[in-house]
Amino acid sequence: MDNTLRLCCPCHFGLESVLKYEITKIGGTDLKVSDGKISFSGDESIVARANLCLSTAERVYIELAEFKALNFEELFQGVKKLRFEDYIGETDAFPVKGYSLNSALHSVPDCQSIVKKAVVERLKEKYGIGWFEETGPSVQIKFSILKDTVNIYLDTSGAGLHKRGYRRNSNSAPIKETLASGIIDLARVRPDTVVCDPFCGSGTMLIESAFKALKIAPGINRRFSAEKWGCFSPETWREERMRAIDNVDREAKFEAIGFDIDDSAVALALDNAKKAGIRSRIKVEQADITKFVQPEDSIVICNPPYGERLLELREAENIYRQMGKVLGKGGSKKSYIISPHEQFEQFFGQKAGKKRKLYNGMIKCQLYMYF
């Protein structure tokens, strides 16, 4: 197998520039940025490092091919010529999933079975066997068909990279860890930053801020699919894990302060901080936004409540007015607030210094930055 692999990481729309910086920092080369994803080159070490260290990527895929297909025969032949034997052993499982948008091949189940059949035919020829028991490690094959262009990937991550392992429990409307991390990057959290979240919920903003400030690789406490693949060396993963552990900045003066009106959220945030290994850096108290006093030289990073029904919407707007009275709007007290409310600035009482469009799931939001 050639040592250089073409890799691809999807991300939240709006975080491409943040992810680009992260990929460059871990040693990815030849980057190609498009909406919601970045492809780049790297070897086996970079596959491990990307899974362990990238905080805004959703997954790490190996990109096997891109080709046009207007019918099932073209799809079959395009897939069959790929070197799956470099990655999939005789007993490995190789499930297939994917999607198709604006393409002649619009039936996803049909595309799925054609891709599977093509891989089976390829591996039959290579291994000289007629039946695959698929009892070994799983090598997930992913296809995407967009405007008749087919991309074939292998998923090295397994569970999405937002699953860091500390948030097995969460409150009802948590922000995804990868999106939180991107916002924290945009807020320029440093080893000596004090971060506050007056609506901390299950503690995601606080914990991700601590990871950033202390240089803790977000994937350090979890496992990835490709660690079990026969084509990769366990030694590489061990080395990259040790490298990530050595990189932690235990001397950083960072601290995080969280508040939530709900005492069960307070308990949850503290429990998650303990699971994440950074409990000593975080203080969380039960308090309502009207009691919030922002410390000098601190950054507020928060995802305040927003209502989808009229009554909740009115409540949310009242909260934004309260926030405008107690949150810093620049100078030594900065604020970074994500909200889908189009009139947020009006209720908050001041125009943001800068705004960035982000998507929280399917919800279009703005990150309002006051610095």
Summary of the structure (lengths in Angstrom):
residues: 371
radius of gyration: 22.8
end to end distance: 49.4
largest distance: 72.5
contacts: 1257
relative contact order: 0.12
helix: 35%
strand: 25%
